[in-house]
Amino acid sequence: MQEQLLKKKVQRRPYTSPAMTERRTRIVDTAHRLLGEGGVSALTIRRLSEEAGVAQRTLYRLFGDKDGVVSATVIDRMVEVRDHIARREATYTLDVVFAELDWMVSELERDCLYARVVIDFVFAPEPREVEVRELTSVARSRLCAWLSLQQQAGVICEALDLDYVVDTHVMQEFLVYRRWSLGQCNADLCRMELHACFLQTASLVLTGEARETCLKHLAVLQKKIMQARRMTDPSGRSDKAMVK
């Protein structure tokens, strides 16, 4: 009840002072940790206020409500990811795409508790449009950059609706992340499945020799994936480890 009253009374105000900027950072960092430890249900305004050492009134002023805090953690994290990728100034060849996908999996493993929570947002029954738009932005930009390079090379099937292809691919990529978040594949298998996901989309849009090369690459990778799946159970342990 107290949280509801404060929410009604306090209007959001822009933060510009160094002190308020520092408080915002502290709040987002604490919310990030709480989400990782116990999911959205573990994040309450009261608990966040206590653990971040910030008044509830300040929380509402900066973020509006709990959802605003959650969105801020996602937006801030994805800004960091996009900035890191932008600093590479890479040309999106297939090797660069694979290297970026591998790095994304490393980031998932580095911050696995929080990553599992936010991946669930993409598949939540209640739409979280802001969070989903931010979370999928990197996958979307990556594919669009690669497609642009292939168009310049004249090896794209122009009859295809590329917007539809991009939308479909992004969801397929997140289905792989979802398998990882549920413990259905370990990091190594996740990397291979992400590569295969991209190659499947590439083989759809490419033409001529470029498509044939892509399909050969995909066929080899699919065999490796099937071998890896046979060697692991849903939790990612090897058969030998299970016997022991």
C-alpha positions as CSV (number, residue, x, y, z in Angstrom):
1,M,0.0,0.0,0.0
2,Q,2.8,2.4,0.9
3,E,4.5,1.7,-2.4
4,Q,1.3,2.4,-4.3
5,L,0.8,5.7,-2.5
6,L,4.3,6.8,-3.2
7,K,4.0,5.8,-6.9
8,K,0.8,8.0,-7.2
9,K,2.3,11.0,-5.5
10,V,5.7,11.2,-7.1
11,Q,6.1,12.2,-10.7
12,R,9.2,11.1,-12.7
13,R,11.8,13.9,-13.1
14,P,14.8,14.0,-15.3
15,Y,18.1,13.2,-13.5
16,T,21.0,15.4,-14.3
17,S,23.1,15.9,-11.2
18,P,26.2,13.7,-10.5
19,A,24.6,12.5,-7.3
20,M,21.4,11.4,-9.0
21,T,23.3,9.7,-11.8
22,E,25.3,7.8,-9.2
23,R,22.1,6.7,-7.4
24,R,20.6,5.6,-10.7
25,T,23.7,3.5,-11.4
26,R,23.6,2.0,-7.9
27,I,19.9,1.1,-8.3
28,V,20.3,-0.5,-11.7
29,D,23.3,-2.5,-10.5
30,T,21.4,-3.7,-7.5
31,A,18.3,-4.6,-9.6
32,H,20.5,-6.5,-12.0
33,R,21.8,-8.6,-9.1
34,L,18.4,-9.2,-7.5
35,L,16.9,-10.3,-10.9
36,G,19.7,-12.7,-11.3
37,E,19.3,-14.1,-7.8
38,G,15.5,-14.6,-7.8
39,G,13.9,-13.3,-11.0
40,V,11.3,-10.6,-11.3
41,S,9.4,-11.7,-8.2
42,A,12.5,-11.1,-6.0
43,L,12.7,-7.5,-7.1
44,T,10.4,-5.3,-5.1
45,I,10.7,-1.5,-4.7
46,R,11.0,-1.9,-0.9
47,R,13.9,-4.5,-1.2
48,L,15.6,-2.5,-3.9
49,S,15.4,0.6,-1.8
50,E,16.9,-1.1,1.2
51,E,19.7,-2.9,-0.7
52,A,20.6,0.0,-2.9
53,G,20.5,2.5,0.0
54,V,18.1,4.8,-1.9
55,A,14.7,6.2,-0.8
56,Q,11.6,4.7,-2.5
57,R,10.6,8.2,-3.6
58,T,13.9,8.4,-5.6
59,L,13.2,5.1,-7.2
60,Y,9.8,6.2,-8.4
61,R,11.2,9.6,-9.5
62,L,13.8,7.9,-11.7
63,F,12.0,4.9,-13.1
64,G,8.3,5.4,-12.5
65,D,7.7,1.8,-11.2
66,K,9.2,-1.6,-10.9
67,D,8.8,-2.3,-14.6
68,G,10.7,0.8,-15.3
69,V,13.6,-0.5,-13.2
70,V,13.6,-3.9,-15.0
71,S,13.6,-2.1,-18.4
72,A,16.5,0.0,-17.3
73,T,18.6,-3.0,-16.4
74,V,18.0,-4.5,-19.9
75,I,18.5,-1.3,-21.8
76,D,21.7,-0.4,-19.9
77,R,23.1,-3.9,-20.5
78,M,22.3,-3.9,-24.2
79,V,23.8,-0.5,-24.6
80,E,27.1,-2.0,-23.2
81,V,26.9,-4.9,-25.6
82,R,26.2,-2.7,-28.6
83,D,29.0,-0.3,-27.7
84,H,31.4,-3.2,-27.3
85,I,30.4,-4.5,-30.8
86,A,30.6,-1.1,-32.4
87,R,34.2,-0.6,-31.1
88,R,35.2,-3.6,-33.2
89,E,34.2,-1.8,-36.4
90,A,33.9,-5.2,-38.0
91,T,32.8,-6.1,-41.5
92,Y,30.2,-8.8,-41.2
93,T,31.7,-11.7,-43.0
94,L,30.6,-15.2,-41.9
95,D,33.7,-15.5,-39.7
96,V,32.9,-12.3,-38.0
97,V,29.3,-13.3,-37.4
98,F,30.5,-16.6,-35.8
99,A,33.0,-14.8,-33.6
100,E,30.3,-12.4,-32.4
101,L,27.9,-15.3,-31.7
102,D,30.7,-17.1,-29.7
103,W,31.2,-13.9,-27.7
104,M,27.5,-13.6,-27.0
105,V,27.6,-17.1,-25.5
106,S,30.6,-16.1,-23.4
107,E,28.6,-13.2,-22.1
108,L,25.7,-15.4,-21.2
109,E,28.0,-17.7,-19.3
110,R,29.6,-14.8,-17.5
111,D,26.3,-13.4,-16.3
112,C,24.2,-16.6,-16.4
113,L,21.7,-15.9,-13.6
114,Y,20.6,-12.6,-15.0
115,A,20.8,-13.8,-18.6
116,R,18.3,-16.6,-17.9
117,V,15.8,-14.2,-16.5
118,V,15.9,-11.7,-19.4
119,I,15.8,-14.5,-22.1
120,D,12.5,-15.5,-20.6
121,F,11.2,-12.0,-21.3
122,V,11.2,-12.9,-25.1
123,F,8.9,-15.8,-24.4
124,A,6.7,-14.4,-21.6
125,P,2.9,-14.7,-22.0
126,E,2.6,-11.0,-21.1
127,P,4.4,-8.9,-23.7
128,R,7.4,-7.0,-22.6
129,E,7.9,-4.9,-25.7
130,V,10.6,-2.5,-24.5
131,E,12.8,-5.3,-23.1
132,V,12.2,-7.6,-26.1
133,R,13.1,-4.8,-28.6
134,E,16.4,-4.2,-26.7
135,L,17.3,-7.8,-26.3
136,T,16.7,-8.7,-29.9
137,S,18.4,-5.6,-31.3
138,V,21.9,-7.1,-31.5
139,A,20.7,-10.2,-33.4
140,R,18.7,-8.1,-35.8
141,S,21.6,-5.6,-36.5
142,R,24.0,-8.5,-37.0
143,L,21.9,-10.2,-39.6
144,C,21.0,-6.9,-41.4
145,A,24.7,-6.0,-41.6
146,W,25.6,-9.4,-43.1
147,L,22.7,-9.2,-45.5
148,S,23.8,-5.7,-46.7
149,L,27.3,-7.1,-47.4
150,Q,25.8,-10.0,-49.4
151,Q,23.5,-7.6,-51.3
152,Q,26.5,-5.6,-52.3
153,A,28.1,-8.8,-53.6
154,G,24.9,-9.6,-55.6
155,V,24.3,-13.0,-54.1
156,I,21.0,-12.4,-52.4
157,C,17.7,-13.8,-53.7
158,E,15.8,-10.5,-54.2
159,A,12.4,-12.2,-54.4
160,L,12.5,-12.9,-50.7
161,D,10.9,-10.6,-48.1
162,L,14.1,-9.8,-46.2
163,D,12.2,-8.1,-43.3
164,Y,10.3,-11.4,-42.8
165,V,13.5,-13.3,-43.0
166,V,15.1,-11.1,-40.3
167,D,12.1,-11.4,-37.9
168,T,12.0,-15.2,-38.3
169,H,15.8,-15.5,-37.8
170,V,15.8,-13.4,-34.6
171,M,13.2,-15.7,-33.0
172,Q,15.1,-18.8,-34.1
173,E,18.3,-17.4,-32.5
174,F,16.5,-16.8,-29.3
175,L,15.1,-20.3,-29.3
176,V,18.7,-21.4,-29.1
177,Y,19.3,-19.1,-26.2
178,R,16.2,-20.4,-24.6
179,R,17.5,-24.0,-24.8
180,W,20.7,-22.8,-23.1
181,S,18.7,-21.0,-20.4
182,L,16.7,-24.1,-19.7
183,G,19.8,-26.2,-19.4
184,Q,19.1,-28.2,-22.6
185,C,22.5,-27.4,-24.1
186,N,25.8,-26.4,-22.7
187,A,27.9,-23.4,-23.9
188,D,29.8,-25.4,-26.6
189,L,26.6,-26.9,-28.0
190,C,24.9,-23.5,-27.9
191,R,27.7,-22.0,-30.0
192,M,27.3,-24.7,-32.6
193,E,23.5,-24.4,-32.7
194,L,23.8,-20.6,-33.1
195,H,26.2,-21.1,-36.0
196,A,23.8,-23.6,-37.6
197,C,20.9,-21.2,-37.1
198,F,22.7,-18.5,-39.0
199,L,23.8,-20.9,-41.7
200,Q,20.2,-22.1,-42.2
201,T,19.1,-18.5,-42.7
202,A,22.1,-17.8,-45.0
203,S,21.3,-20.8,-47.1
204,L,17.7,-19.5,-47.6
205,V,18.7,-16.1,-48.8
206,L,21.9,-16.8,-50.8
207,T,22.1,-17.8,-54.4
208,G,24.5,-19.7,-56.6
209,E,27.9,-20.8,-55.4
210,A,27.6,-18.9,-52.2
211,R,24.6,-20.9,-51.2
212,E,26.2,-24.2,-52.1
213,T,29.2,-23.3,-49.9
214,C,26.9,-22.4,-47.1
215,L,25.0,-25.7,-47.3
216,K,28.2,-27.7,-47.2
217,H,29.3,-25.9,-44.1
218,L,25.8,-26.4,-42.6
219,A,25.9,-30.2,-43.3
220,V,29.2,-30.6,-41.6
221,L,28.1,-28.6,-38.6
222,Q,24.8,-30.5,-38.3
223,K,26.7,-33.8,-37.9
224,K,28.8,-32.3,-35.1
225,I,25.7,-31.1,-33.4
226,M,24.0,-34.4,-33.5
227,Q,27.1,-36.1,-32.2
228,A,27.3,-33.6,-29.3
229,R,23.6,-34.1,-28.5
230,R,24.0,-37.8,-28.3
231,M,26.9,-37.3,-25.8
232,T,24.9,-35.1,-23.5
233,D,21.7,-35.3,-21.4
234,P,19.4,-32.3,-21.0
235,S,21.6,-30.8,-18.3
236,G,24.7,-30.8,-20.5
237,R,26.6,-33.6,-18.7
238,S,28.4,-36.2,-20.8
239,D,27.4,-39.8,-20.8
240,K,30.7,-40.7,-19.2
241,A,30.1,-38.3,-16.4
242,M,26.7,-39.8,-15.9
243,V,28.1,-43.3,-15.5
244,K,30.6,-42.1,-12.9
